[in-house]
Amino acid sequence: MQKLILLPFSILLLSLSSCGEKKADNSWLTADNVRIACDETLQPILEEQFLQFGKSHIEAEMQPLYCSENSALRLLLADTLRSIVITRPLTKQEQERVKSHHLGTSQTMIASDAFALIVSKNNPDTAITLNEVRDIVNGKITRWEQIKGAKKTGDLKLVFDHSGSSTVRYMRDSLCAGRELQGNIYAQGSNLAVIEAVKANPSAIGVVGTDWLRGKDQNALSSFASLDVSVMLVQKDAQHVHCRPYQYYIGTGDYPLVRSVYAITTDPRTRSQEKYLFFWLKGQKGQTIFCNNSQLLPAMSVQVKNVTITN
């Protein structure tokens, strides 16, 4: 009888002992994978950045996720992942949320990006002012004849990627004083879908991240003339010229539809592939890639030189 009683009791003790010895999974401390969520409007140049970083850090397993800015922020604040690239820094409230996970925040501006306004090649109107853009997203301008000097008539439609994107946040915060967009505004789902919608609809103005206009080109475009859409000239105010979103006009401040790009990490490790990527993007190698391979203006200082070409 004693054996029959003690045997299950011993098994119970062994089971309890095993439960007490269960340890937390700390494999992430030595992991070389780079899990990073990125604003999808920046995807073309970030793909190049990650490709080159991976070639220089062959032990790094790159795992980028391209999503809306809202989604990237949610993943970081929930501590689902610890690195993101978006178009604004974290707010004080968001940094406090990170602290609740017993983590710190490193964030730095890595580039300036611009929105391009695009229209169909069949649309004769390619110039607009910032105030007119503001009136479009506030619902005050809904027809082409309301644009000064426009030759086209009829309904004017503005198309963008989707409601959770940094594109919409920028227009809401910078052009609508925090109010929701109004008027003939239509979501298309992605930057590529915006480009296709504009090609098919001469009445539409599309809003896209300028870098999406490069297509498969691996270098910064020196001209938009060869594209199958027209890039509009935008005037900031009467003291500035109408211009397109080239790096030069981003740098001079003449082109108005510009936002900053930030790399943010909450990774507590001092030596990890995620931290190395953070310093790569703000360092000389990453900054050179931004300068030479994209329409974005790097955060580092750049020189402007006059060049004369002779035959």
N, C-alpha and C positions, 0 to 999 in steps of 0.2 A: 504493500500500500504506500509506503514511503516513497518508493521509486516512482510510482504512478503520480504522486503528488508533486515531487521535486522536479521531475522532468519538464513539465510545462512551465513551472516557475523559473527554471534555469533558462529556458528558451525565451521567456518574457524579459529576464534580466539582460540577456544577450541582445535582444531586439532594442531595448531601451538604450543600452550602451552604444549600439550602432547609430541610433538616431542622434545621440549626443555628440558623436564624433563627426557628423556631417559638416563640411566646410564650404564657405562661399567660393564661387568660381572666380578666381583672380587671373584667369588666362589672358584677359585683356591687357594686363600690365606688360606683357611681352609680345603682344600681337603686332604684326607689321601691316595689317590691313588699314586702308585709309577710307573710312566711311564718311562721305561728305555730301550734304544736300546743297544744291545750287539753284539759284533763280534761273529758270529755263530761258529767259530772254538773253542770258549770257552764255548759253551753251556752245556756240561756235568757237569762241576763243578759249573757253575753259577746257574744251576737249583737247585743244592743242597744248595748253598748259599742262594738263595731266599726262598727256602722251610724253612730253619732254621730261617731266619730272620722273615718270616711271622709267624712262631710259637711263636717267642719272641715278635713280635709287631702285635697282633691280629687285631688291628684297621687298619693296612696297607693293602690296596688292591693292590696286586702285578700284574703289567701289563707289563711283559717283552716282548720285540720284538727282536727275533734273526734274524740278517740280515748280509749283508756284512759290512766290516769296512767302506767302502765308503758311504754306505747308512746311517749308524749310524751318521757319521760326518755331512752329509747333513742335517739330521733331527735336530741335535743340532745347527748348524750354521744358520738354518732358524727359530730357536726358536719354532719349532714344538713340541719338548720335551726338557727337561733340564738335563737329566742324561744319560751317556753312559759308556760302558766299551769297550775299544779298545786296540790296542797294540802299541800305541805311544802317547806322549803328544801333545797338540795343539801347532801349530806354532804361532809365534808372529802375523802373518797376520790373522790367525784364531781367536786369542784372540781379535784382533781389531774388527773383525766381530761380536763377542759376545758383545763387548762394544757398538756397534751401536744399540743394542737392550736395552741399559741401564742396562746391567747385568755384573756381575763379573764372574771370573772363579776360581774354586777350582779343582785341579787335583793332584793325587798322585799315585805313583807306588805301586801296591798291590801284584804283584807276577812276577815270571819269567816263561815263557812257552817255550817249545821246540817243534820243528817239528820232526816227526819221518819219516824216509825213510823206506818203506816197500816193500817187494817182495813176490812173490808166494812161497809157501812151496816147489814147484817143481823146484825152481831156486836154484842152488848150490852156487851162489855167494852172500855173505852177508856182504862183507867188501868194503869200499870205502873211499877215502880221500876227504877233503873239496875242494881241487883244482880240483878233478875230477867232483864233483858236480857243481862247478863253470863252468867248461868246457861244461858240459851237458846243462846248461841253457843258455850258450852263443853260443850253436850250434857247438862247436868244437868236442864234442864226440857224436856220433850218433849210434855207434855200441858197443856191449858188449866186443868184443875183444880189444877195446881201453882202457878198464879198466885193470889196472895192476893186474895180477894174475887171471883174470876171466877165468872160464871154459866154460861159455856159449858163443855162437856166435850169430850173427844176429843183426837185428835192436834193438836198445834200445829206449824205449818210456818212457817219464816222464808224469805222470798224476797228476793233482791237482784239486782243487774244482772248482773255476771259476775266471774270469779275474778281478773282483772287490774286491777280498778277500785280507786279510792281508797276506796270504801266498804268493801271487803273488807280492804284494808290497815289502815284505821282500826280496824275491829272486831278484827282479829288483833293489832295492836300495843297498842291501848288497853284492850281488853276480855278478850283471851285471853293476855296476857303473851307475845306473840310466837308462840304455838302456832297451828296451823291450826284453822279453825272445825270444830265437830262438831255432831252432832244432825241434826234434820230441816231441813237447809239446802239451798235450791234456787236455781240461777241461772236468770235469765229472759232475759238478753241486753241489756236496756236499761232505763232508768228508766220509760219509757212502758209497756214490757211488764210491769214490776212492778206498776204501777197497774192495768193490765187484769187481771192474775192475781189481785190482791186483790179486785177487783170480783166476780170469778167464784167466789171461794173464801172462804167465811166463816171457814174454819179458819186462814187465813194472816195473818201479819203481814208487811207489806212495808217495806223500807228504801229510801228515795229521797232524793235531794237536795231539800230543801224548795222550792227555787225552781221545780222542775218542776210543783208543784201550782198555779202561777199560770195554767197553760194559755196562752191568747193574751192574757191581761190584761197591760197595759204598766205597771201600778203595783203597789206592794207590797200584799199582801192584808192588810186589817185584821181579817179573820175567815175561818176555814176552814169555817164552817157551811154554805156553799152548795155545797161540793164533793160529788161523788158517791162519795167515800170518807170515812171518819172518821179524823181525825188524833189519835193517842193522846196523853194526858197522861203525861209522864214525870217521875218524882221522883228528884232527884239523891241525896238522903239525908234523914234525919229532920229536919234543920235547914232544908230547902228545901221549897217548895210543889210540888205536881204542876203542870206547865205545858206548854204547846205551844211550838213553835219560832218564836215571834214575835221581831222584832228586839229588843224591850224585854227579853225574858227571856234572849236571847243576851248582851245588854249587862250585865245584872245578874249573870250567872253562874248563874242558877237552872236554865236548861235545860242538861243535861249533854252531849248528843251534838253537840259543836261541834268544828270543825277550822278551821285558818287557811288562807287562800288566798294564794299567792305568784305574783308575776310575776317571771320570770327571763329574762335575756338575756345572750348571750355576744357580741353584735355589737360589734366593735371600733371602729366608726365613731362619732364624736361627733355628727355630724349625719346622721341617717338616719330614715326613717319608722318603722323598728322601735324605735329609741331614743325617738322622739317618743311612740310608743304606750306604751312602758314608763313614761314620765313622766306621760302622760295618765291611766293607770290609778291611779297613786298620787297624782295631783294633784287639784285641786278639782273639775274637770269630771267625771272618772271617779268620784271618791268620791261626788259628788252623785247620779250615775246609780245607783250601788249603793244609796244611801240611799232614793231615791224610787221606783226601778223594780224592786226585787227584794226577796227575803226575807233577803238577806245584810246583815250589819251592816258598814258601812264601817270602815276602819282609822282614819280621822280622828275626832277627838272629836265627840260628838253631845250635844245637850241634851235632857233629859227634862222636860216640863212637864205639870202637871195641867190638864186642860181640863174645864170644866163646860158642858154643852149644855142649853139651855132652849128650850122651845117658844115 
